Each structure stands twice: as structure tokens, then as C-alpha cells.
Amino acid sequence: MLGGLTWESTIEYYRILNEPTAEWAGGLHSEKMIMVSFDFDEVDRLMAAGKWEELGARVSVEAAVRKALE
């Protein structure tokens, strides 16, 4: 899973995935996943510099790496 671009949004994504799992599976079950979280300072610097393509490329690379691990 690619987390959000901030840790706060990553928490929300994690919760959205795990609450339903706990409900339907019961007990102490949670989702198995590999998660990537971005350092927002880097994201912010790229956005401020207008380097949207570079930011998109970084996100794409992380997504491809995680896909390869499946």
C-alpha cells in the first residue's frame, strides 16, 4: 500500500482498510500489507519547486516496487 503523502493521511488509509477487516474477520485480525510512507518534507519541496513530474515519478517508482513484491 502506498501511504498518503503525509503521515496523518497514512493513518486514515490504514484505519479505513483495517476496521472492516476486524469487523468481518473478528478477533484480532488485521490486513497484511507492506506500506510505503513518504517524507512530506521532500514532497513539499518538490511541490514548492513545481517539480510535479518528479514527484509523480517517485510515487510511480514506489508503486512499481510494491507491485513487484506481490
mmCIF file as Biopython writes it, N, C-alpha, C and O atoms, coordinates in Angstrom:
data_model
#
loop_
_atom_site.group_PDB
_atom_site.id
_atom_site.type_symbol
_atom_site.label_atom_id
_atom_site.label_alt_id
_atom_site.label_comp_id
_atom_site.label_asym_id
_atom_site.label_entity_id
_atom_site.label_seq_id
_atom_site.pdbx_PDB_ins_code
_atom_site.Cartn_x
_atom_site.Cartn_y
_atom_site.Cartn_z
_atom_site.occupancy
_atom_site.B_iso_or_equiv
_atom_site.auth_seq_id
_atom_site.auth_asym_id
_atom_site.pdbx_PDB_model_num
ATOM 1   N N  . MET A ? 1  ? 0.840   -1.156  0.000   1.0 0.0 1  A 1 
ATOM 2   C CA . MET A ? 1  ? 0.000   0.000   0.000   1.0 0.0 1  A 1 
ATOM 3   C C  . MET A ? 1  ? 0.898   1.236   0.000   1.0 0.0 1  A 1 
ATOM 4   O O  . MET A ? 1  ? 1.879   1.316   0.739   1.0 0.0 1  A 1 
ATOM 5   N N  . LEU A ? 2  ? 0.538   2.177   -0.836  1.0 0.0 2  A 1 
ATOM 6   C CA . LEU A ? 2  ? 1.207   3.464   -0.761  1.0 0.0 2  A 1 
ATOM 7   C C  . LEU A ? 2  ? 0.446   4.294   0.241   1.0 0.0 2  A 1 
ATOM 8   O O  . LEU A ? 2  ? -0.759  4.513   0.114   1.0 0.0 2  A 1 
ATOM 9   N N  . GLY A ? 3  ? 1.172   4.750   1.239   1.0 0.0 3  A 1 
ATOM 10  C CA . GLY A ? 3  ? 0.535   5.605   2.226   1.0 0.0 3  A 1 
ATOM 11  C C  . GLY A ? 3  ? 0.251   6.963   1.617   1.0 0.0 3  A 1 
ATOM 12  O O  . GLY A ? 3  ? 0.506   7.199   0.436   1.0 0.0 3  A 1 
ATOM 13  N N  . GLY A ? 4  ? -0.271  7.832   2.424   1.0 0.0 4  A 1 
ATOM 14  C CA . GLY A ? 4  ? -0.505  9.179   1.950   1.0 0.0 4  A 1 
ATOM 15  C C  . GLY A ? 4  ? 0.800   9.944   1.842   1.0 0.0 4  A 1 
ATOM 16  O O  . GLY A ? 4  ? 1.870   9.443   2.187   1.0 0.0 4  A 1 
ATOM 17  N N  . LEU A ? 5  ? 0.688   11.148  1.363   1.0 0.0 5  A 1 
ATOM 18  C CA . LEU A ? 5  ? 1.884   11.969  1.269   1.0 0.0 5  A 1 
ATOM 19  C C  . LEU A ? 5  ? 2.257   12.579  2.611   1.0 0.0 5  A 1 
ATOM 20  O O  . LEU A ? 5  ? 3.333   13.159  2.754   1.0 0.0 5  A 1 
ATOM 21  N N  . THR A ? 6  ? 1.367   12.449  3.600   1.0 0.0 6  A 1 
ATOM 22  C CA . THR A ? 6  ? 1.682   12.844  4.976   1.0 0.0 6  A 1 
ATOM 23  C C  . THR A ? 6  ? 1.370   11.659  5.882   1.0 0.0 6  A 1 
ATOM 24  O O  . THR A ? 6  ? 0.576   10.788  5.525   1.0 0.0 6  A 1 
ATOM 25  N N  . TRP A ? 7  ? 1.991   11.631  7.042   1.0 0.0 7  A 1 
ATOM 26  C CA . TRP A ? 7  ? 1.725   10.511  7.958   1.0 0.0 7  A 1 
ATOM 27  C C  . TRP A ? 7  ? 0.288   10.553  8.457   1.0 0.0 7  A 1 
ATOM 28  O O  . TRP A ? 7  ? -0.290  9.509   8.761   1.0 0.0 7  A 1 
ATOM 29  N N  . GLU A ? 8  ? -0.299  11.753  8.548   1.0 0.0 8  A 1 
ATOM 30  C CA . GLU A ? 8  ? -1.681  11.844  9.030   1.0 0.0 8  A 1 
ATOM 31  C C  . GLU A ? 8  ? -2.649  11.156  8.074   1.0 0.0 8  A 1 
ATOM 32  O O  . GLU A ? 8  ? -3.567  10.461  8.511   1.0 0.0 8  A 1 
ATOM 33  N N  . SER A ? 9  ? -2.449  11.344  6.771   1.0 0.0 9  A 1 
ATOM 34  C CA . SER A ? 9  ? -3.349  10.676  5.830   1.0 0.0 9  A 1 
ATOM 35  C C  . SER A ? 9  ? -3.076  9.175   5.780   1.0 0.0 9  A 1 
ATOM 36  O O  . SER A ? 9  ? -3.993  8.384   5.558   1.0 0.0 9  A 1 
ATOM 37  N N  . THR A ? 10 ? -1.822  8.782   5.985   1.0 0.0 10 A 1 
ATOM 38  C CA . THR A ? 10 ? -1.499  7.350   6.004   1.0 0.0 10 A 1 
ATOM 39  C C  . THR A ? 10 ? -2.240  6.648   7.135   1.0 0.0 10 A 1 
ATOM 40  O O  . THR A ? 10 ? -2.726  5.530   6.959   1.0 0.0 10 A 1 
ATOM 41  N N  . ILE A ? 11 ? -2.330  7.292   8.287   1.0 0.0 11 A 1 
ATOM 42  C CA . ILE A ? 11 ? -3.082  6.717   9.404   1.0 0.0 11 A 1 
ATOM 43  C C  . ILE A ? 11 ? -4.529  6.461   8.998   1.0 0.0 11 A 1 
ATOM 44  O O  . ILE A ? 11 ? -5.095  5.411   9.301   1.0 0.0 11 A 1 
ATOM 45  N N  . GLU A ? 12 ? -5.114  7.430   8.313   1.0 0.0 12 A 1 
ATOM 46  C CA . GLU A ? 12 ? -6.509  7.300   7.896   1.0 0.0 12 A 1 
ATOM 47  C C  . GLU A ? 12 ? -6.693  6.151   6.907   1.0 0.0 12 A 1 
ATOM 48  O O  . GLU A ? 12 ? -7.652  5.387   7.020   1.0 0.0 12 A 1 
ATOM 49  N N  . TYR A ? 13 ? -5.787  6.021   5.942   1.0 0.0 13 A 1 
ATOM 50  C CA . TYR A ? 13 ? -5.879  4.910   4.985   1.0 0.0 13 A 1 
ATOM 51  C C  . TYR A ? 13 ? -5.761  3.574   5.710   1.0 0.0 13 A 1 
ATOM 52  O O  . TYR A ? 13 ? -6.501  2.637   5.409   1.0 0.0 13 A 1 
ATOM 53  N N  . TYR A ? 14 ? -4.844  3.482   6.652   1.0 0.0 14 A 1 
ATOM 54  C CA . TYR A ? 14 ? -4.639  2.252   7.412   1.0 0.0 14 A 1 
ATOM 55  C C  . TYR A ? 14 ? -5.907  1.894   8.190   1.0 0.0 14 A 1 
ATOM 56  O O  . TYR A ? 14 ? -6.312  0.732   8.223   1.0 0.0 14 A 1 
ATOM 57  N N  . ARG A ? 15 ? -6.528  2.890   8.811   1.0 0.0 15 A 1 
ATOM 58  C CA . ARG A ? 15 ? -7.761  2.672   9.557   1.0 0.0 15 A 1 
ATOM 59  C C  . ARG A ? 15 ? -8.881  2.209   8.632   1.0 0.0 15 A 1 
ATOM 60  O O  . ARG A ? 15 ? -9.613  1.274   8.957   1.0 0.0 15 A 1 
ATOM 61  N N  . ILE A ? 16 ? -9.014  2.864   7.479   1.0 0.0 16 A 1 
ATOM 62  C CA . ILE A ? 16 ? -10.075 2.512   6.527   1.0 0.0 16 A 1 
ATOM 63  C C  . ILE A ? 16 ? -9.940  1.073   6.056   1.0 0.0 16 A 1 
ATOM 64  O O  . ILE A ? 16 ? -10.947 0.404   5.823   1.0 0.0 16 A 1 
ATOM 65  N N  . LEU A ? 17 ? -8.721  0.588   5.912   1.0 0.0 17 A 1 
ATOM 66  C CA . LEU A ? 17 ? -8.506  -0.798  5.494   1.0 0.0 17 A 1 
ATOM 67  C C  . LEU A ? 17 ? -8.728  -1.795  6.626   1.0 0.0 17 A 1 
ATOM 68  O O  . LEU A ? 17 ? -9.249  -2.886  6.399   1.0 0.0 17 A 1 
ATOM 69  N N  . ASN A ? 18 ? -8.337  -1.428  7.837   1.0 0.0 18 A 1 
ATOM 70  C CA . ASN A ? 18 ? -8.358  -2.395  8.930   1.0 0.0 18 A 1 
ATOM 71  C C  . ASN A ? 18 ? -9.671  -2.484  9.693   1.0 0.0 18 A 1 
ATOM 72  O O  . ASN A ? 18 ? -10.006 -3.561  10.187  1.0 0.0 18 A 1 
ATOM 73  N N  . GLU A ? 19 ? -10.414 -1.414  9.808   1.0 0.0 19 A 1 
ATOM 74  C CA . GLU A ? 19 ? -11.685 -1.501  10.536  1.0 0.0 19 A 1 
ATOM 75  C C  . GLU A ? 19 ? -12.641 -2.523  9.923   1.0 0.0 19 A 1 
ATOM 76  O O  . GLU A ? 19 ? -13.179 -3.350  10.659  1.0 0.0 19 A 1 
ATOM 77  N N  . PRO A ? 20 ? -12.877 -2.501  8.608   1.0 0.0 20 A 1 
ATOM 78  C CA . PRO A ? 20 ? -13.773 -3.515  8.035   1.0 0.0 20 A 1 
ATOM 79  C C  . PRO A ? 20 ? -13.233 -4.939  8.178   1.0 0.0 20 A 1 
ATOM 80  O O  . PRO A ? 20 ? -14.001 -5.884  8.362   1.0 0.0 20 A 1 
ATOM 81  N N  . THR A ? 21 ? -11.913 -5.086  8.093   1.0 0.0 21 A 1 
ATOM 82  C CA . THR A ? 21 ? -11.317 -6.412  8.257   1.0 0.0 21 A 1 
ATOM 83  C C  . THR A ? 21 ? -11.598 -6.946  9.650   1.0 0.0 21 A 1 
ATOM 84  O O  . THR A ? 21 ? -11.973 -8.107  9.808   1.0 0.0 21 A 1 
ATOM 85  N N  . ALA A ? 22 ? -11.419 -6.111  10.653  1.0 0.0 22 A 1 
ATOM 86  C CA . ALA A ? 22 ? -11.690 -6.532  12.026  1.0 0.0 22 A 1 
ATOM 87  C C  . ALA A ? 22 ? -13.159 -6.888  12.210  1.0 0.0 22 A 1 
ATOM 88  O O  . ALA A ? 22 ? -13.487 -7.813  12.953  1.0 0.0 22 A 1 
ATOM 89  N N  . GLU A ? 23 ? -14.042 -6.157  11.538  1.0 0.0 23 A 1 
ATOM 90  C CA . GLU A ? 23 ? -15.475 -6.435  11.655  1.0 0.0 23 A 1 
ATOM 91  C C  . GLU A ? 23 ? -15.848 -7.777  11.038  1.0 0.0 23 A 1 
ATOM 92  O O  . GLU A ? 23 ? -16.540 -8.575  11.669  1.0 0.0 23 A 1 
ATOM 93  N N  . TRP A ? 24 ? -15.393 -8.038  9.799   1.0 0.0 24 A 1 
ATOM 94  C CA . TRP A ? 24 ? -15.832 -9.275  9.151   1.0 0.0 24 A 1 
ATOM 95  C C  . TRP A ? 24 ? -15.026 -10.488 9.586   1.0 0.0 24 A 1 
ATOM 96  O O  . TRP A ? 24 ? -15.557 -11.598 9.607   1.0 0.0 24 A 1 
ATOM 97  N N  . ALA A ? 25 ? -13.752 -10.304 9.935   1.0 0.0 25 A 1 
ATOM 98  C CA . ALA A ? 25 ? -12.932 -11.454 10.322  1.0 0.0 25 A 1 
ATOM 99  C C  . ALA A ? 25 ? -12.992 -11.717 11.821  1.0 0.0 25 A 1 
ATOM 100 O O  . ALA A ? 25 ? -12.773 -12.840 12.274  1.0 0.0 25 A 1 
ATOM 101 N N  . GLY A ? 26 ? -13.293 -10.667 12.586  1.0 0.0 26 A 1 
ATOM 102 C CA . GLY A ? 26 ? -13.406 -10.829 14.031  1.0 0.0 26 A 1 
ATOM 103 C C  . GLY A ? 26 ? -12.061 -10.957 14.723  1.0 0.0 26 A 1 
ATOM 104 O O  . GLY A ? 26 ? -11.004 -10.943 14.093  1.0 0.0 26 A 1 
ATOM 105 N N  . GLY A ? 27 ? -12.136 -11.078 16.004  1.0 0.0 27 A 1 
ATOM 106 C CA . GLY A ? 27 ? -10.925 -11.275 16.808  1.0 0.0 27 A 1 
ATOM 107 C C  . GLY A ? 27 ? -9.937  -10.137 16.657  1.0 0.0 27 A 1 
ATOM 108 O O  . GLY A ? 27 ? -10.307 -8.963  16.657  1.0 0.0 27 A 1 
ATOM 109 N N  . LEU A ? 28 ? -8.691  -10.503 16.531  1.0 0.0 28 A 1 
ATOM 110 C CA . LEU A ? 28 ? -7.607  -9.527  16.443  1.0 0.0 28 A 1 
ATOM 111 C C  . LEU A ? 28 ? -7.065  -9.395  15.023  1.0 0.0 28 A 1 
ATOM 112 O O  . LEU A ? 28 ? -5.943  -8.929  14.828  1.0 0.0 28 A 1 
ATOM 113 N N  . HIS A ? 29 ? -7.866  -9.808  14.017  1.0 0.0 29 A 1 
ATOM 114 C CA . HIS A ? 29 ? -7.396  -9.789  12.632  1.0 0.0 29 A 1 
ATOM 115 C C  . HIS A ? 29 ? -7.185  -8.375  12.112  1.0 0.0 29 A 1 
ATOM 116 O O  . HIS A ? 29 ? -7.899  -7.440  12.477  1.0 0.0 29 A 1 
ATOM 117 N N  . SER A ? 30 ? -6.194  -8.249  11.257  1.0 0.0 30 A 1 
ATOM 118 C CA . SER A ? 30 ? -5.923  -7.001  10.548  1.0 0.0 30 A 1 
ATOM 119 C C  . SER A ? 30 ? -5.366  -7.367  9.178   1.0 0.0 30 A 1 
ATOM 120 O O  . SER A ? 30 ? -5.019  -8.521  8.924   1.0 0.0 30 A 1 
ATOM 121 N N  . GLU A ? 31 ? -5.285  -6.375  8.302   1.0 0.0 31 A 1 
ATOM 122 C CA . GLU A ? 31 ? -4.769  -6.607  6.953   1.0 0.0 31 A 1 
ATOM 123 C C  . GLU A ? 31 ? -3.263  -6.860  6.989   1.0 0.0 31 A 1 
ATOM 124 O O  . GLU A ? 31 ? -2.533  -6.226  7.751   1.0 0.0 31 A 1 
ATOM 125 N N  . LYS A ? 32 ? -2.811  -7.796  6.154   1.0 0.0 32 A 1 
ATOM 126 C CA . LYS A ? 32 ? -1.379  -7.975  5.934   1.0 0.0 32 A 1 
ATOM 127 C C  . LYS A ? 32 ? -1.013  -7.050  4.788   1.0 0.0 32 A 1 
ATOM 128 O O  . LYS A ? 32 ? -1.663  -7.064  3.743   1.0 0.0 32 A 1 
ATOM 129 N N  . MET A ? 33 ? 0.019   -6.250  4.976   1.0 0.0 33 A 1 
ATOM 130 C CA . MET A ? 33 ? 0.395   -5.329  3.914   1.0 0.0 33 A 1 
ATOM 131 C C  . MET A ? 33 ? 1.823   -4.832  4.091   1.0 0.0 33 A 1 
ATOM 132 O O  . MET A ? 33 ? 2.398   -4.870  5.179   1.0 0.0 33 A 1 
ATOM 133 N N  . ILE A ? 34 ? 2.351   -4.378  3.003   1.0 0.0 34 A 1 
ATOM 134 C CA . ILE A ? 34 ? 3.602   -3.633  3.003   1.0 0.0 34 A 1 
ATOM 135 C C  . ILE A ? 34 ? 3.193   -2.201  2.691   1.0 0.0 34 A 1 
ATOM 136 O O  . ILE A ? 34 ? 2.467   -1.947  1.729   1.0 0.0 34 A 1 
ATOM 137 N N  . MET A ? 35 ? 3.658   -1.279  3.500   1.0 0.0 35 A 1 
ATOM 138 C CA . MET A ? 35 ? 3.235   0.100   3.336   1.0 0.0 35 A 1 
ATOM 139 C C  . MET A ? 35 ? 4.448   1.003   3.132   1.0 0.0 35 A 1 
ATOM 140 O O  . MET A ? 35 ? 5.478   0.856   3.790   1.0 0.0 35 A 1 
ATOM 141 N N  . VAL A ? 36 ? 4.293   1.932   2.209   1.0 0.0 36 A 1 
ATOM 142 C CA . VAL A ? 36 ? 5.314   2.954   1.989   1.0 0.0 36 A 1 
ATOM 143 C C  . VAL A ? 36 ? 4.718   4.280   2.408   1.0 0.0 36 A 1 
ATOM 144 O O  . VAL A ? 36 ? 3.606   4.629   2.012   1.0 0.0 36 A 1 
ATOM 145 N N  . SER A ? 37 ? 5.454   5.002   3.198   1.0 0.0 37 A 1 
ATOM 146 C CA . SER A ? 37 ? 5.051   6.335   3.619   1.0 0.0 37 A 1 
ATOM 147 C C  . SER A ? 37 ? 6.117   7.302   3.136   1.0 0.0 37 A 1 
ATOM 148 O O  . SER A ? 37 ? 7.312   7.031   3.255   1.0 0.0 37 A 1 
ATOM 149 N N  . PHE A ? 38 ? 5.690   8.415   2.599   1.0 0.0 38 A 1 
ATOM 150 C CA . PHE A ? 38 ? 6.618   9.398   2.055   1.0 0.0 38 A 1 
ATOM 151 C C  . PHE A ? 38 ? 7.022   10.407  3.128   1.0 0.0 38 A 1 
ATOM 152 O O  . PHE A ? 38 ? 6.265   10.687  4.058   1.0 0.0 38 A 1 
ATOM 153 N N  . ASP A ? 39 ? 8.226   10.942  2.978   1.0 0.0 39 A 1 
ATOM 154 C CA . ASP A ? 39 ? 8.698   12.015  3.852   1.0 0.0 39 A 1 
ATOM 155 C C  . ASP A ? 39 ? 8.109   13.315  3.293   1.0 0.0 39 A 1 
ATOM 156 O O  . ASP A ? 39 ? 8.504   13.768  2.219   1.0 0.0 39 A 1 
ATOM 157 N N  . PHE A ? 40 ? 7.168   13.909  4.022   1.0 0.0 40 A 1 
ATOM 158 C CA . PHE A ? 40 ? 6.460   15.054  3.475   1.0 0.0 40 A 1 
ATOM 159 C C  . PHE A ? 40 ? 7.362   16.251  3.229   1.0 0.0 40 A 1 
ATOM 160 O O  . PHE A ? 40 ? 7.042   17.085  2.382   1.0 0.0 40 A 1 
ATOM 161 N N  . ASP A ? 41 ? 8.475   16.363  3.936   1.0 0.0 41 A 1 
ATOM 162 C CA . ASP A ? 41 ? 9.403   17.460  3.663   1.0 0.0 41 A 1 
ATOM 163 C C  . ASP A ? 41 ? 9.890   17.389  2.219   1.0 0.0 41 A 1 
ATOM 164 O O  . ASP A ? 41 ? 9.964   18.410  1.536   1.0 0.0 41 A 1 
ATOM 165 N N  . GLU A ? 42 ? 10.220  16.192  1.757   1.0 0.0 42 A 1 
ATOM 166 C CA . GLU A ? 42 ? 10.653  16.011  0.360   1.0 0.0 42 A 1 
ATOM 167 C C  . GLU A ? 42 ? 9.516   16.335  -0.598  1.0 0.0 42 A 1 
ATOM 168 O O  . GLU A ? 42 ? 9.716   17.013  -1.606  1.0 0.0 42 A 1 
ATOM 169 N N  . VAL A ? 43 ? 8.324   15.847  -0.279  1.0 0.0 43 A 1 
ATOM 170 C CA . VAL A ? 43 ? 7.146   16.105  -1.111  1.0 0.0 43 A 1 
ATOM 171 C C  . VAL A ? 43 ? 6.895   17.606  -1.204  1.0 0.0 43 A 1 
ATOM 172 O O  . VAL A ? 43 ? 6.669   18.139  -2.290  1.0 0.0 43 A 1 
ATOM 173 N N  . ASP A ? 44 ? 6.935   18.277  -0.072  1.0 0.0 44 A 1 
ATOM 174 C CA . ASP A ? 44 ? 6.677   19.716  -0.024  1.0 0.0 44 A 1 
ATOM 175 C C  . ASP A ? 44 ? 7.698   20.499  -0.854  1.0 0.0 44 A 1 
ATOM 176 O O  . ASP A ? 44 ? 7.339   21.432  -1.572  1.0 0.0 44 A 1 
ATOM 177 N N  . ARG A ? 45 ? 8.967   20.112  -0.749  1.0 0.0 45 A 1 
ATOM 178 C CA . ARG A ? 45 ? 9.999   20.810  -1.528  1.0 0.0 45 A 1 
ATOM 179 C C  . ARG A ? 45 ? 9.773   20.637  -3.024  1.0 0.0 45 A 1 
ATOM 180 O O  . ARG A ? 45 ? 9.932   21.586  -3.792  1.0 0.0 45 A 1 
ATOM 181 N N  . LEU A ? 46 ? 9.401   19.419  -3.441  1.0 0.0 46 A 1 
ATOM 182 C CA . LEU A ? 46 ? 9.134   19.187  -4.865  1.0 0.0 46 A 1 
ATOM 183 C C  . LEU A ? 46 ? 7.917   19.988  -5.332  1.0 0.0 46 A 1 
ATOM 184 O O  . LEU A ? 46 ? 7.931   20.566  -6.420  1.0 0.0 46 A 1 
ATOM 185 N N  . MET A ? 47 ? 6.871   20.021  -4.512  1.0 0.0 47 A 1 
ATOM 186 C CA . MET A ? 47 ? 5.682   20.786  -4.882  1.0 0.0 47 A 1 
ATOM 187 C C  . MET A ? 47 ? 6.004   22.277  -4.959  1.0 0.0 47 A 1 
ATOM 188 O O  . MET A ? 47 ? 5.594   22.948  -5.906  1.0 0.0 47 A 1 
ATOM 189 N N  . ALA A ? 48 ? 6.725   22.794  -3.983  1.0 0.0 48 A 1 
ATOM 190 C CA . ALA A ? 48 ? 7.060   24.218  -3.958  1.0 0.0 48 A 1 
ATOM 191 C C  . ALA A ? 48 ? 7.905   24.621  -5.167  1.0 0.0 48 A 1 
ATOM 192 O O  . ALA A ? 48 ? 7.809   25.742  -5.666  1.0 0.0 48 A 1 
ATOM 193 N N  . ALA A ? 49 ? 8.730   23.688  -5.622  1.0 0.0 49 A 1 
ATOM 194 C CA . ALA A ? 49 ? 9.579   23.953  -6.786  1.0 0.0 49 A 1 
ATOM 195 C C  . ALA A ? 49 ? 8.849   23.681  -8.098  1.0 0.0 49 A 1 
ATOM 196 O O  . ALA A ? 49 ? 9.415   23.865  -9.176  1.0 0.0 49 A 1 
ATOM 197 N N  . GLY A ? 50 ? 7.591   23.244  -8.009  1.0 0.0 50 A 1 
ATOM 198 C CA . GLY A ? 50 ? 6.827   22.951  -9.223  1.0 0.0 50 A 1 
ATOM 199 C C  . GLY A ? 50 ? 7.298   21.702  -9.945  1.0 0.0 50 A 1 
ATOM 200 O O  . GLY A ? 50 ? 7.061   21.544  -11.142 1.0 0.0 50 A 1 
ATOM 201 N N  . LYS A ? 51 ? 7.965   20.814  -9.219  1.0 0.0 51 A 1 
ATOM 202 C CA . LYS A ? 51 ? 8.512   19.591  -9.820  1.0 0.0 51 A 1 
ATOM 203 C C  . LYS A ? 51 ? 7.497   18.443  -9.721  1.0 0.0 51 A 1 
ATOM 204 O O  . LYS A ? 51 ? 7.773   17.394  -9.139  1.0 0.0 51 A 1 
ATOM 205 N N  . TRP A ? 52 ? 6.325   18.674  -10.303 1.0 0.0 52 A 1 
ATOM 206 C CA . TRP A ? 52 ? 5.225   17.706  -10.223 1.0 0.0 52 A 1 
ATOM 207 C C  . TRP A ? 52 ? 5.567   16.401  -10.926 1.0 0.0 52 A 1 
ATOM 208 O O  . TRP A ? 52 ? 5.194   15.326  -10.455 1.0 0.0 52 A 1 
ATOM 209 N N  . GLU A ? 53 ? 6.275   16.486  -12.055 1.0 0.0 53 A 1 
ATOM 210 C CA . GLU A ? 53 ? 6.625   15.261  -12.768 1.0 0.0 53 A 1 
ATOM 211 C C  . GLU A ? 53 ? 7.590   14.403  -11.955 1.0 0.0 53 A 1 
ATOM 212 O O  . GLU A ? 53 ? 7.474   13.178  -11.935 1.0 0.0 53 A 1 
ATOM 213 N N  . GLU A ? 54 ? 8.540   15.049  -11.288 1.0 0.0 54 A 1 
ATOM 214 C CA . GLU A ? 54 ? 9.476   14.304  -10.436 1.0 0.0 54 A 1 
ATOM 215 C C  . GLU A ? 54 ? 8.743   13.651  -9.269  1.0 0.0 54 A 1 
ATOM 216 O O  . GLU A ? 54 ? 9.007   12.498  -8.927  1.0 0.0 54 A 1 
ATOM 217 N N  . LEU A ? 55 ? 7.828   14.389  -8.664  1.0 0.0 55 A 1 
ATOM 218 C CA . LEU A ? 55 ? 7.039   13.820  -7.571  1.0 0.0 55 A 1 
ATOM 219 C C  . LEU A ? 55 ? 6.221   12.630  -8.065  1.0 0.0 55 A 1 
ATOM 220 O O  . LEU A ? 55 ? 6.180   11.587  -7.411  1.0 0.0 55 A 1 
ATOM 221 N N  . GLY A ? 56 ? 5.577   12.785  -9.206  1.0 0.0 56 A 1 
ATOM 222 C CA . GLY A ? 56 ? 4.809   11.681  -9.783  1.0 0.0 56 A 1 
ATOM 223 C C  . GLY A ? 56 ? 5.678   10.477  -10.093 1.0 0.0 56 A 1 
ATOM 224 O O  . GLY A ? 56 ? 5.265   9.335   -9.895  1.0 0.0 56 A 1 
ATOM 225 N N  . ALA A ? 57 ? 6.887   10.736  -10.582 1.0 0.0 57 A 1 
ATOM 226 C CA . ALA A ? 57 ? 7.812   9.641   -10.892 1.0 0.0 57 A 1 
ATOM 227 C C  . ALA A ? 57 ? 8.206   8.895   -9.621  1.0 0.0 57 A 1 
ATOM 228 O O  . ALA A ? 57 ? 8.290   7.667   -9.625  1.0 0.0 57 A 1 
ATOM 229 N N  . ARG A ? 58 ? 8.447   9.622   -8.540  1.0 0.0 58 A 1 
ATOM 230 C CA . ARG A ? 58 ? 8.806   8.970   -7.269  1.0 0.0 58 A 1 
ATOM 231 C C  . ARG A ? 58 ? 7.668   8.088   -6.756  1.0 0.0 58 A 1 
ATOM 232 O O  . ARG A ? 58 ? 7.892   6.968   -6.297  1.0 0.0 58 A 1 
ATOM 233 N N  . VAL A ? 59 ? 6.456   8.607   -6.841  1.0 0.0 59 A 1 
ATOM 234 C CA . VAL A ? 59 ? 5.297   7.816   -6.403  1.0 0.0 59 A 1 
ATOM 235 C C  . VAL A ? 59 ? 5.146   6.586   -7.295  1.0 0.0 59 A 1 
ATOM 236 O O  . VAL A ? 59 ? 4.876   5.491   -6.801  1.0 0.0 59 A 1 
ATOM 237 N N  . SER A ? 60 ? 5.319   6.761   -8.596  1.0 0.0 60 A 1 
ATOM 238 C CA . SER A ? 60 ? 5.202   5.636   -9.535  1.0 0.0 60 A 1 
ATOM 239 C C  . SER A ? 60 ? 6.242   4.564   -9.268  1.0 0.0 60 A 1 
ATOM 240 O O  . SER A ? 60 ? 5.936   3.373   -9.330  1.0 0.0 60 A 1 
ATOM 241 N N  . VAL A ? 61 ? 7.465   4.971   -8.973  1.0 0.0 61 A 1 
ATOM 242 C CA . VAL A ? 61 ? 8.531   4.001   -8.677  1.0 0.0 61 A 1 
ATOM 243 C C  . VAL A ? 61 ? 8.163   3.183   -7.447  1.0 0.0 61 A 1 
ATOM 244 O O  . VAL A ? 61 ? 8.301   1.960   -7.450  1.0 0.0 61 A 1 
ATOM 245 N N  . GLU A ? 62 ? 7.695   3.849   -6.397  1.0 0.0 62 A 1 
ATOM 246 C CA . GLU A ? 62 ? 7.315   3.135   -5.183  1.0 0.0 62 A 1 
ATOM 247 C C  . GLU A ? 62 ? 6.170   2.154   -5.466  1.0 0.0 62 A 1 
ATOM 248 O O  . GLU A ? 62 ? 6.175   1.027   -4.970  1.0 0.0 62 A 1 
ATOM 249 N N  . ALA A ? 63 ? 5.197   2.589   -6.259  1.0 0.0 63 A 1 
ATOM 250 C CA . ALA A ? 63 ? 4.078   1.705   -6.597  1.0 0.0 63 A 1 
ATOM 251 C C  . ALA A ? 63 ? 4.565   0.484   -7.374  1.0 0.0 63 A 1 
ATOM 252 O O  . ALA A ? 63 ? 4.110   -0.632  -7.121  1.0 0.0 63 A 1 
ATOM 253 N N  . ALA A ? 64 ? 5.480   0.682   -8.311  1.0 0.0 64 A 1 
ATOM 254 C CA . ALA A ? 64 ? 6.000   -0.429  -9.106  1.0 0.0 64 A 1 
ATOM 255 C C  . ALA A ? 64 ? 6.786   -1.408  -8.238  1.0 0.0 64 A 1 
ATOM 256 O O  . ALA A ? 64 ? 6.668   -2.622  -8.408  1.0 0.0 64 A 1 
ATOM 257 N N  . VAL A ? 65 ? 7.584   -0.887  -7.314  1.0 0.0 65 A 1 
ATOM 258 C CA . VAL A ? 65 ? 8.365   -1.752  -6.425  1.0 0.0 65 A 1 
ATOM 259 C C  . VAL A ? 65 ? 7.407   -2.589  -5.571  1.0 0.0 65 A 1 
ATOM 260 O O  . VAL A ? 65 ? 7.610   -3.795  -5.427  1.0 0.0 65 A 1 
ATOM 261 N N  . ARG A ? 66 ? 6.389   -1.981  -5.014  1.0 0.0 66 A 1 
ATOM 262 C CA . ARG A ? 66 ? 5.445   -2.712  -4.162  1.0 0.0 66 A 1 
ATOM 263 C C  . ARG A ? 66 ? 4.675   -3.743  -4.965  1.0 0.0 66 A 1 
ATOM 264 O O  . ARG A ? 66 ? 4.402   -4.837  -4.473  1.0 0.0 66 A 1 
ATOM 265 N N  . LYS A ? 67 ? 4.321   -3.401  -6.208  1.0 0.0 67 A 1 
ATOM 266 C CA . LYS A ? 67 ? 3.601   -4.342  -7.072  1.0 0.0 67 A 1 
ATOM 267 C C  . LYS A ? 67 ? 4.476   -5.565  -7.335  1.0 0.0 67 A 1 
ATOM 268 O O  . LYS A ? 67 ? 3.982   -6.693  -7.348  1.0 0.0 67 A 1 
ATOM 269 N N  . ALA A ? 68 ? 5.772   -5.344  -7.544  1.0 0.0 68 A 1 
ATOM 270 C CA . ALA A ? 68 ? 6.693   -6.444  -7.809  1.0 0.0 68 A 1 
ATOM 271 C C  . ALA A ? 68 ? 6.821   -7.385  -6.607  1.0 0.0 68 A 1 
ATOM 272 O O  . ALA A ? 68 ? 7.142   -8.561  -6.778  1.0 0.0 68 A 1 
ATOM 273 N N  . LEU A ? 69 ? 6.578   -6.888  -5.417  1.0 0.0 69 A 1 
ATOM 274 C CA . LEU A ? 69 ? 6.684   -7.712  -4.211  1.0 0.0 69 A 1 
ATOM 275 C C  . LEU A ? 69 ? 5.462   -8.585  -3.973  1.0 0.0 69 A 1 
ATOM 276 O O  . LEU A ? 69 ? 5.492   -9.474  -3.123  1.0 0.0 69 A 1 
ATOM 277 N N  . GLU A ? 70 ? 4.387   -8.340  -4.715  1.0 0.0 70 A 1 
ATOM 278 C CA . GLU A ? 70 ? 3.160   -9.133  -4.503  1.0 0.0 70 A 1 
ATOM 279 C C  . GLU A ? 70 ? 3.346   -10.564 -4.950  1.0 0.0 70 A 1 
ATOM 280 O O  . GLU A ? 70 ? 2.420   -11.369 -4.846  1.0 0.0 70 A 1 
#
